[in-house]
């Protein structure tokens, strides 16, 4: 959130430039000011400025905070060194993101995400090795800095290799470019604040009114729901730069096709995940955190509804953003404040289920309906057509998958008869979970492949698989 939405706005601008280079006509709201080289240079310098401000604030705040504490086992000098190095790493990571956002905007989403994942994994391995060898917090902070340096160097190298035309002429800092992005940056930043109030405050409300000991069980269940949300939202995030390029090039049919397929796939993934969680939650939570920690379906139900509708409105909002608009900032803040108010009231009368219901109701009254309504209006997609092409196929496939999952679970529980238990879960239930969950997933994807995907998408997937197989051979 520290970048004030600059990265998201910059990535969209680069996608607009990419769409224009195809020879298409600019859409009215897809006209970034200045040259792409200037924009890249301006954003890079802006990130260095933000990094410097962050580092200075971290040093001042850290000095004031740590100066009030008494350290028994670790000297203050060591703590301060580790903090200064770690803060430098945070600032460096802020300064390093410009090439990542540029790769994203140029359509290299897979490369960008793979690069981020690679350096995160390398840092994790290095931290494990250092911890095993007995290294201190200063060494761990150095790893964080090294990760930022390595990722930045690799991202710039890949960007120069794949898009040499961006570096033929050296760009210059342009305040006109920065001003053209500023308004959208503020909107994105305000939306992030609203999202924080929606998704991150339930734990604080529960801790305040029910006690800190009640927080872990609630957040562990919410984390399971969020795992499905993150995977499903990745679809919309991956398609966004391509949708922006299509909009800039005036390729309306391609834009609508991307919207239909992205909405259908993301909604399917989250709905299938929710179906599996609904059926297997008790067994899964028992295996993960032990017996007595599953809060029940009064909490899980509203959470799953929130998750499905959050993914649905998120993918539609991404296409509104690609099409040059972002009217959701006040709605996000309203949802956050409503969530906080309802949560404080409801958690005192209904406990954890009240908090789950508060988040669900707050989203239903604001973002969940407005983002979808605005997206369909902006893209000029009739509601009936959207229901036939997106909602009905997903509902049908997920309903069949859920019926199969219930039949599989019931059948396994009747047929299997193991003695013993695993982490308090009867071995029969654990076996049913281990066998039934994969079958549910396979059944869901098989049905979606046949009934939920367009023939063109199936052909494209087959082509990519065959091409990868030939490369491997």
Protein Blocks (a to p, Z undefined) as FASTA:
>chain_A
ZZnommmmmmmmmmmmmmmmnopacdfklccedjfklmmmmmmmmmmmmmmmmmmmmmmm
mmmmmmmpccfklcfklmmmmmmmmmmmmmmmmmmmmmmmmmmmnopamlmmmmmmmmmm
mmmmmmmmmmmnopafklmmmmmmmmmmmmmmmmmmmmmmmmmmlmmpccdddfklmmmm
mmmmmmmmmmmmmmmmmmmmmmmmmmmmnojklmmmmmmmmmmmmmmmmmmmmmmmmmmm
mmmmmmmnopaklmmmmmmmmmmmmmmmmmmmmmmmmmmmmmmmmmmnoghiagbjklmm
mmmmmmmmmmmmmmmmmmmmmnopafklmmmmmmmmmmmmmmmmmmmmnommlmmmmmmm
mmmmmmmmmmmmmmmmmnopafklmmmmmmmmmmmmmmmmmmmmmmmmmmmmmmpccedd
eehiafklmmmmmmmmmmmmmmmmmmmmmmmpcfklmmmmmmmmmmmmmmmZZ
